[in-house]
Each structure stands twice: as structure tokens, then as C-alpha cells.
Amino acid sequence: MKQQTGFNLLGNNQARILILGSMPSVVSLQKQQYYAHPRNAFWRIMAALFNEDEPIVYHQAEQLLEVEGIAVWDVLKSCTRQGSLDSAIDKNSLEINDFASLFKQFTRIKYVFFNGGMAESLYKKHVYQALAIEFRSYSYTKLPSTSPAYAAMPYKDKLAAWAELKTISRVKAS
């Protein structure tokens, strides 16, 4: 297994909302795009929430999220993993992204959403306690994973849970 390195943050310093995954999938790494697996529901959900349910291509989706004040990143900067499953991440190989620097630069972020349980778990274990108190007072919410590996919840239920993003985006944008 070789060390896999994730992506730079998707978004700009006007973001009010940060969505965190754990680590990009093999397909995402190959395509150099967040949530690139065709069965991952992330972009379908974003289209439903912010683009009147019209499908969007990746570069349009990036712009759409910026307009909505949403940034996307991963808890892990790099790790060793066989395949794409979070459960296959070698816990001894973790390199965590620099959240203290991110929050100092992206001062408008006040809402952090986790795309699934592993992102939340990694953040709580490796990031949260080391943050300055003002960053620990943000609103933190775990959402159901958009990964095709999380098939226990139907798409309509995932969409309903993720709809909170639209509410926050619209309230804070006005």
C-alpha cells in the first residue's frame, strides 16, 4: 500500500459552511475531483439543494458551492489505505490537515458538517481538542455519508438530512 494524498480545499475564504469527508476515494483520486464515484450521492444532493435538481458538471458544481458559501475538504491530508473504504485506512499512517490555519484564514466559517461517521470520528480524535476555543464553539453536525458504501439509508432520507445546508446557506447569505 502506498500513501495516498488528498486534495486542497474546494472553496474560498467567503465560505460560511465547511463540509468534511475523511479521505477521497480511489476514483476521486484518479479523477482529481471530490466525490467523483458515479454512485456517490454528494453532487446529486448538492444539485437537488442548490440547482433545482438539475445535474451539474464538476467545475460548475465548484462554482455553485462557492456562491452558496460552502467549502469542501477532508480531515486527512494523507493516509495509507487499501481500496476506498474508510475501514481500510491504516490508523498508523494518518496525516491530518491543518485546521488551525484554515480557520484563521477562513474566518467566516461557523458551521462544520461531517460527511459520515469516519470524518467526524477522525476530527474529534485528531483535531477538535487541539483547536483554539473559538473554533471549538462552531456548530458541528454529522450527516449521513453520501458514499455508495453506506447503502443502509435511502437517497431520499440522505437528501432530507442534508437539506439543513440549504437552510443555513440561505439564512446566512441574506
C-alpha positions in Angstrom: 0.0 0.0 0.0 1.2 3.5 -0.8 0.5 6.8 0.9 -2.5 8.5 -0.7 -2.7 12.3 -0.6 -6.0 14.2 -0.7 -6.9 17.5 -2.3 -6.6 21.1 -1.5 -9.7 22.7 0.0 -12.5 23.4 -2.5 -13.9 26.8 -1.9 -12.8 30.3 -0.9 -12.4 32.4 2.2 -16.0 33.7 1.9 -17.3 30.2 3.0 -19.5 30.1 6.0 -20.0 26.3 5.8 -17.3 23.6 5.7 -18.1 20.0 4.7 -15.6 17.5 5.7 -15.0 14.0 4.4 -12.4 11.6 5.6 -10.3 10.9 2.5 -11.1 10.9 -1.2 -11.9 7.6 -2.8 -9.7 5.8 -5.3 -12.0 7.0 -8.1 -11.9 10.6 -6.8 -8.1 10.5 -6.6 -7.9 9.2 -10.2 -10.2 11.9 -11.5 -8.8 14.5 -9.2 -12.3 15.5 -8.1 -14.1 15.4 -4.8 -16.8 12.7 -4.7 -16.2 11.5 -8.2 -17.5 8.0 -7.8 -20.6 7.9 -10.0 -22.7 6.3 -7.2 -21.7 8.8 -4.6 -24.7 10.9 -3.9 -22.8 14.1 -2.9 -23.1 16.0 -6.2 -26.7 14.7 -6.7 -27.6 16.1 -3.3 -25.9 19.4 -4.0 -27.8 19.7 -7.3 -31.1 18.9 -5.6 -30.4 21.5 -2.9 -28.9 24.3 -4.9 -29.5 23.8 -8.6 -33.2 22.9 -8.8 -32.4 19.2 -9.0 -30.6 19.8 -12.4 -27.4 17.8 -12.8 -24.2 19.8 -12.8 -20.8 19.1 -14.1 -17.9 19.3 -11.6 -16.5 22.7 -12.4 -20.0 24.2 -12.3 -20.6 22.5 -9.0 -17.4 24.0 -7.6 -18.7 27.5 -8.5 -22.1 26.7 -7.2 -20.8 25.8 -3.8 -18.7 28.9 -3.7 -21.7 31.0 -4.4 -23.6 29.2 -1.6 -20.7 29.9 0.9 -19.7 26.2 1.1 -16.2 24.8 1.2 -15.3 21.1 1.0 -12.2 19.4 2.4 -11.1 16.2 4.2 -9.9 15.6 7.7 -7.0 13.6 6.4 -4.3 15.2 4.3 -2.9 11.7 3.5 -3.1 8.1 4.7 -2.3 4.6 3.6 -5.4 2.6 2.6 -6.2 -0.5 0.5 -9.1 0.5 -1.7 -11.6 3.2 -0.9 -13.3 2.1 2.3 -12.8 4.2 5.5 -12.5 1.0 7.4 -9.3 0.2 5.4 -7.4 3.3 6.5 -4.2 2.4 8.3 -4.6 4.3 11.6 -0.8 4.5 11.9 -0.4 6.4 8.6 -2.6 9.4 9.2 -1.6 12.9 8.3 -4.2 15.4 9.4 -5.0 18.6 7.6 -4.1 21.9 9.3 -7.4 23.1 10.6 -6.0 25.8 12.9 -4.5 27.6 9.9 -7.7 27.0 7.9 -10.0 28.6 10.5 -7.6 31.5 11.0 -7.7 32.2 7.2 -11.4 31.3 6.6 -12.9 33.4 9.4 -16.5 33.3 8.2 -16.8 29.5 8.7 -19.1 28.8 11.7 -20.7 25.6 10.6 -18.9 22.3 10.1 -20.7 19.3 8.6 -19.2 15.8 8.5 -19.9 13.6 5.5 -20.3 10.4 7.6 -19.1 9.0 10.8 -15.5 8.4 10.0 -14.9 12.1 9.2 -16.5 13.1 12.5 -14.5 10.4 14.4 -11.2 11.4 12.9 -11.9 15.1 13.6 -12.9 14.5 17.2 -9.9 12.3 17.8 -7.2 14.3 16.0 -8.3 17.9 15.6 -11.0 19.2 17.9 -9.2 19.2 21.3 -6.1 20.9 19.8 -8.2 23.8 18.4 -8.4 27.2 20.0 -11.6 27.7 22.0 -13.3 30.0 19.4 -13.0 27.2 16.8 -14.4 24.6 19.1 -17.6 26.7 19.5 -18.6 26.3 15.9 -21.7 24.3 15.1 -20.7 20.7 14.3 -23.1 18.3 12.7 -22.7 14.7 11.4 -24.7 14.0 8.2 -25.2 10.6 6.7 -22.4 9.5 4.4 -23.1 10.1 0.7 -20.8 7.2 -0.1 -22.2 4.2 -2.1 -20.8 2.1 0.7 -23.4 3.5 3.0 -26.4 1.8 1.5 -28.4 1.4 4.7 -30.1 4.8 4.2 -32.1 5.5 1.0 -31.2 8.6 -1.1 -34.4 10.5 -0.1 -33.5 10.2 3.6 -30.0 11.3 2.9 -31.3 14.3 1.0 -33.7 15.2 3.8 -30.8 15.2 6.3 -28.5 17.2 4.1 -31.3 19.8 3.5 -30.0 21.6 6.6 -27.2 23.0 4.4 -29.7 24.9 2.2 -31.4 26.4 5.2 -28.1 27.6 6.8 -26.7 28.8 3.4 -29.8 30.9 2.6 -30.2 32.4 6.1 -26.6 33.4 6.4 -26.4 34.6 2.8 -29.0 37.3 3.3 
